[in-house]
Amino acid sequence: MQNFEDVIKEDCYYVDKTPFIEQIEESNKYFFFIRPRRFGKTLTLSMLENYYDINKKDKFEEIFGKLYIGQNPTPEHNTYLIIHLNFAEVAAGLDDYKDGLDNHCSLVFNFFCDIYAHLLPAGIKEGLEKLTDAVSQLRFLCQKCQEVGKKIYLFIDEYDNFTNMILAHEEHLMRYRNQTHGEGYLRQFFNTIKGAAGNTLGRVFVTGVSPVTMDDLTSGFNIGTNYSLSPDFNEMTGFTEEEVRKMLDYYGSVLPFNHTTDELIKVMKPWYDNYCFAEERYGETTMYNSVMVLNFVDNYIRSEYQIPKKMVETNIRID
């Protein structure tokens, strides 16, 4: 489940990562963060969206009341208009990736105009629809939000998804370079973000699995800071062993587990542990892949509390 509000409303087990919100706010407002696939990035973005969305101000207590940040809110909670772009949904073909990016952004930007219509200038959607490309539309939205004194929090999930797919084919390397350097379209898009930073784009949070594309776009987003290897954020996604143990202890107390927490940890550790992203944490804190842990627990319960024969799901193995 990747929708944070649903996780809370359906009373799912949630490892509270909201203390990191305070640390994010104390960091660069233009935040770059990479992690392996299936490591909780999308749920983290959903958590942040729910926290900062001005439209969810009346739901703050309902969503966050039982969590750390609900009892220790920051002044910025529920003060932003949210734009969430997911580049995993962009058509990845080399020849039509611009069209794919334009189409994805157009859908998101139109939705933005609909849900924040009560806060935006009249006629903004009609003005947006006169523009045909993502770069022009983003500039337009930023300008209109500035006119009414509203700040945008821009989230970009899987920012490198379609460029990584392009890079998988050797014959595409030169054309990839043309798009991420000089006057390339992707570079223009990030230059637009850079231009709006500080005025309308109050904060930007970018996630992906590799720094390669961002390195190639350096001047297009050189206002951002890469916190992927920061010890302060080593545990922001994924689970520590303490968090896994606490989860297993909880489920073992309400369900007829056939194994102790120690026995289950012994089985899981070789498969799901040993991620460490900050050199300063090496030898101290290693991280478990959160999706793999949750799949194991789910399969264990469904298998009538027997150790699953398949330790890695097919879709994760492919990744």
C-alpha positions as CSV (number, residue, x, y, z in Angstrom):
1,M,0.0,0.0,0.0
2,Q,1.5,3.3,-1.1
3,N,-1.2,5.8,-0.1
4,F,-0.3,7.1,3.4
5,E,-3.8,8.3,4.2
6,D,-5.2,4.8,3.5
7,V,-2.5,3.2,5.6
8,I,-3.6,5.3,8.6
9,K,-7.4,5.2,8.0
10,E,-7.3,1.4,7.6
11,D,-5.2,1.1,10.8
12,C,-2.4,-0.7,9.0
13,Y,0.8,-1.4,10.9
14,Y,3.0,1.7,10.2
15,V,6.6,2.2,11.3
16,D,6.6,5.9,12.3
17,K,9.0,7.8,10.0
18,T,7.5,11.2,10.7
19,P,10.3,12.4,13.0
20,F,12.4,12.8,9.8
21,I,10.0,15.6,8.7
22,E,11.7,17.9,11.2
23,Q,15.1,17.0,9.8
24,I,13.9,17.5,6.2
25,E,12.8,21.0,7.1
26,E,16.1,21.8,8.6
27,S,17.9,20.7,5.4
28,N,18.1,22.3,2.0
29,K,14.6,23.0,0.6
30,Y,15.5,21.3,-2.6
31,F,16.0,17.7,-1.5
32,F,17.4,14.9,-3.6
33,F,17.2,11.3,-2.3
34,I,17.9,8.0,-4.0
35,R,17.3,4.5,-2.7
36,P,16.9,1.0,-4.3
37,R,13.6,0.0,-5.7
38,R,10.9,-1.3,-3.2
39,F,12.5,0.6,-0.4
40,G,9.6,2.8,0.7
41,K,10.3,5.9,-1.2
42,T,6.8,6.3,-2.7
43,L,5.1,5.9,0.7
44,T,7.5,8.4,2.2
45,L,6.5,10.9,-0.5
46,S,2.8,10.2,0.2
47,M,3.4,10.8,3.9
48,L,5.0,14.2,3.1
49,E,2.2,15.1,0.7
50,N,-0.4,14.5,3.3
51,Y,1.5,16.5,5.9
52,Y,2.1,19.6,3.7
53,D,-1.1,19.7,1.6
54,I,-3.1,22.8,2.4
55,N,-6.3,20.9,1.3
56,K,-5.8,18.4,4.1
57,K,-5.5,20.9,6.9
58,D,-8.8,19.8,8.5
59,K,-7.6,16.1,8.4
60,F,-4.3,16.8,10.2
61,E,-5.4,15.3,13.5
62,E,-7.1,12.4,11.9
63,I,-4.1,11.4,9.8
64,F,-1.2,12.4,12.0
65,G,-2.6,12.7,15.5
66,K,-1.2,9.4,16.8
67,L,2.2,9.8,15.2
68,Y,5.3,11.7,16.4
69,I,4.8,14.7,14.0
70,G,1.1,15.0,15.0
71,Q,2.2,15.7,18.5
72,N,5.2,17.8,17.4
73,P,3.9,19.7,14.3
74,T,6.2,22.1,12.5
75,P,4.9,25.5,11.3
76,E,4.9,24.5,7.7
77,H,2.4,21.7,8.0
78,N,-0.6,22.0,5.6
79,T,0.7,25.2,4.0
80,Y,1.6,24.1,0.4
81,L,-0.1,23.3,-2.9
82,I,1.1,19.9,-3.9
83,I,2.3,18.8,-7.4
84,H,3.3,15.1,-7.5
85,L,5.0,13.9,-10.7
86,N,5.8,10.2,-11.1
87,F,8.2,9.7,-13.9
88,A,7.6,5.9,-13.8
89,E,4.4,6.8,-15.6
90,V,6.1,8.6,-18.4
91,A,6.4,6.7,-21.7
92,A,10.0,5.6,-21.8
93,G,10.6,5.4,-25.6
94,L,13.5,7.4,-26.7
95,D,11.7,8.9,-29.7
96,D,8.6,9.9,-27.8
97,Y,9.8,10.5,-24.2
98,K,9.1,14.2,-24.6
99,D,5.5,13.5,-25.6
100,G,5.3,11.1,-22.6
101,L,6.6,13.8,-20.2
102,D,4.3,16.4,-21.6
103,N,1.3,14.1,-21.4
104,H,2.0,13.1,-17.8
105,C,2.6,16.6,-16.7
106,S,-0.5,17.9,-18.4
107,L,-2.7,15.4,-16.6
108,V,-1.1,16.3,-13.2
109,F,-1.2,20.0,-13.8
110,N,-4.9,19.9,-14.8
111,F,-5.7,17.9,-11.7
112,F,-3.7,20.6,-9.7
113,C,-5.9,23.3,-11.2
114,D,-9.1,21.3,-10.3
115,I,-8.3,20.5,-6.6
116,Y,-6.9,24.0,-5.8
117,A,-9.4,26.0,-7.9
118,H,-10.6,27.8,-4.8
119,L,-7.1,29.1,-4.1
120,L,-6.0,29.9,-7.7
121,P,-6.8,32.8,-10.1
122,A,-9.9,32.4,-12.2
123,G,-9.4,31.0,-15.6
124,I,-6.1,29.3,-14.7
125,K,-7.1,26.0,-16.2
126,E,-8.2,27.6,-19.5
127,G,-4.8,29.4,-19.7
128,L,-3.0,26.2,-18.9
129,E,-4.7,24.3,-21.7
130,K,-3.5,26.8,-24.3
131,L,0.0,25.6,-23.6
132,T,1.2,22.3,-25.0
133,D,4.5,21.4,-23.3
134,A,5.4,20.6,-19.7
135,V,8.1,23.4,-19.5
136,S,5.7,26.1,-20.5
137,Q,2.9,24.8,-18.3
138,L,5.1,24.6,-15.2
139,R,6.3,28.1,-15.7
140,F,2.6,29.2,-16.2
141,L,1.5,27.5,-13.0
142,C,4.4,29.0,-11.0
143,Q,3.6,32.5,-12.3
144,K,-0.1,32.2,-11.4
145,C,0.6,30.8,-7.9
146,Q,3.0,33.7,-7.3
147,E,0.3,36.1,-8.2
148,V,-1.9,34.9,-5.3
149,G,1.0,34.3,-2.9
150,K,0.8,30.5,-2.8
151,K,3.7,28.2,-2.5
152,I,4.1,24.9,-4.3
153,Y,5.7,21.7,-2.9
154,L,6.9,19.8,-5.9
155,F,7.5,16.0,-5.6
156,I,9.2,14.0,-8.3
157,D,9.1,10.3,-7.8
158,E,11.3,8.0,-9.9
159,Y,12.9,11.0,-11.6
160,D,15.3,8.7,-13.5
161,N,12.9,5.9,-14.5
162,F,12.6,6.6,-18.2
163,T,16.1,7.8,-18.7
164,N,17.4,4.6,-17.0
165,M,15.4,2.6,-19.5
166,I,16.8,4.6,-22.3
167,L,20.4,4.1,-21.0
168,A,19.8,0.3,-21.0
169,H,20.3,0.5,-24.8
170,E,23.8,1.3,-25.9
171,E,22.7,2.9,-29.2
172,H,20.7,5.5,-27.3
173,L,23.6,6.9,-25.2
174,M,24.4,9.8,-27.5
175,R,20.7,10.9,-27.8
176,Y,20.4,10.6,-24.0
177,R,23.4,12.9,-23.7
178,N,21.7,15.4,-26.0
179,Q,18.6,15.5,-23.9
180,T,20.4,15.9,-20.5
181,H,23.1,18.4,-21.6
182,G,23.0,21.7,-23.4
183,E,19.5,22.6,-24.5
184,G,18.0,19.2,-24.0
185,Y,14.3,19.0,-23.0
186,L,14.8,17.3,-19.7
187,R,17.5,19.8,-18.8
188,Q,15.0,22.6,-19.7
189,F,12.5,21.1,-17.4
190,F,14.9,21.1,-14.4
191,N,16.0,24.6,-15.3
192,T,12.4,25.7,-15.0
193,I,12.3,24.2,-11.5
194,K,15.5,26.1,-10.7
195,G,14.1,29.3,-12.0
196,A,11.0,29.1,-9.8
197,A,12.8,28.0,-6.7
198,G,12.5,30.5,-3.9
199,N,9.6,32.3,-5.5
200,T,6.8,29.8,-6.0
201,L,8.4,26.5,-5.5
202,G,8.9,26.6,-1.8
203,R,10.2,23.0,-1.6
204,V,11.2,20.3,-4.0
205,F,11.7,16.6,-3.1
206,V,13.2,14.3,-5.8
207,T,13.6,10.6,-5.5
208,G,15.0,7.9,-7.8
209,V,17.3,4.9,-7.8
210,S,20.5,6.3,-9.4
211,P,22.4,9.6,-9.3
212,V,23.5,9.3,-12.9
213,T,20.7,11.4,-14.5
214,M,20.9,14.1,-11.9
215,D,24.7,14.3,-12.3
216,D,24.1,14.9,-16.0
217,L,21.6,17.6,-15.1
218,T,23.8,19.3,-12.6
219,S,23.5,22.9,-13.7
220,G,19.8,22.3,-14.2
221,F,19.3,21.5,-10.5
222,N,22.4,22.7,-8.8
223,I,20.3,24.4,-6.1
224,G,19.5,20.9,-4.7
225,T,21.4,18.9,-2.2
226,N,21.9,15.1,-2.4
227,Y,21.1,13.6,1.0
228,S,21.2,10.0,-0.1
229,L,24.5,9.2,1.8
230,S,23.8,11.5,4.7
231,P,23.8,9.7,8.1
232,D,20.9,11.9,9.2
233,F,18.7,10.1,6.7
234,N,20.2,6.6,6.6
235,E,17.1,5.2,8.3
236,M,14.4,7.4,6.7
237,T,13.3,4.5,4.4
238,G,13.6,0.8,5.0
239,F,13.5,-0.7,8.4
240,T,16.1,-1.0,11.1
241,E,16.4,-4.3,12.9
242,E,14.9,-2.8,16.0
243,E,11.9,-1.7,13.9
244,V,11.6,-5.2,12.4
245,R,11.7,-6.8,15.8
246,K,9.1,-4.5,17.1
247,M,6.8,-5.4,14.2
248,L,7.3,-9.1,14.7
249,D,6.8,-8.8,18.4
250,Y,3.5,-7.1,17.8
251,Y,2.2,-9.6,15.3
252,G,3.4,-12.4,17.4
253,S,1.3,-11.1,20.3
254,V,-1.9,-11.0,18.4
255,L,-1.5,-13.9,16.0
256,P,-0.5,-17.6,16.7
257,F,3.1,-17.4,15.4
258,N,4.9,-20.7,15.4
259,H,8.3,-19.0,15.6
260,T,9.9,-16.5,18.0
261,T,11.1,-13.1,16.8
262,D,14.7,-14.3,17.1
263,E,14.0,-17.3,14.9
264,L,12.3,-15.2,12.2
265,I,15.1,-12.6,12.3
266,K,17.6,-15.4,11.8
267,V,15.7,-16.5,8.6
268,M,15.2,-12.9,7.3
269,K,18.5,-11.3,8.0
270,P,20.6,-12.9,5.2
271,W,17.9,-12.0,2.6
272,Y,16.7,-8.6,3.6
273,D,19.3,-6.9,5.8
274,N,22.8,-5.3,5.2
275,Y,21.9,-2.1,3.4
276,C,23.9,0.8,4.6
277,F,23.8,4.1,2.9
278,A,25.9,6.3,5.1
279,E,29.6,5.6,5.7
280,E,29.3,6.9,9.2
281,R,26.6,4.3,10.0
282,Y,28.7,1.4,8.7
283,G,29.0,-1.3,11.4
284,E,26.3,0.4,13.5
285,T,23.0,0.4,11.6
286,T,22.1,-1.6,8.6
287,M,18.7,-1.5,6.9
288,Y,16.2,-4.1,5.9
289,N,14.4,-3.8,2.6
290,S,10.9,-2.8,3.8
291,V,8.9,-4.3,1.0
292,M,10.7,-7.6,1.3
293,V,10.1,-7.7,5.0
294,L,6.4,-6.9,4.6
295,N,6.0,-9.6,1.9
296,F,7.7,-12.1,4.2
297,V,5.4,-11.4,7.1
298,D,2.3,-11.5,4.8
299,N,3.4,-14.8,3.3
300,Y,4.2,-16.2,6.7
301,I,0.7,-15.5,7.9
302,R,-0.9,-16.8,4.8
303,S,1.2,-20.0,5.0
304,E,-0.4,-20.7,8.4
305,Y,2.7,-19.5,10.2
306,Q,5.3,-21.6,8.3
307,I,8.5,-20.1,6.9
308,P,7.7,-19.2,3.2
309,K,9.6,-21.3,0.6
310,K,9.9,-18.3,-1.6
311,M,12.0,-15.6,0.1
312,V,11.9,-13.1,-2.7
313,E,8.9,-12.1,-4.7
314,T,9.2,-12.4,-8.5
315,N,8.5,-8.7,-9.1
316,I,11.2,-7.8,-6.6
317,R,13.7,-10.3,-8.1
318,I,13.2,-8.7,-11.5
319,D,14.1,-5.3,-10.0
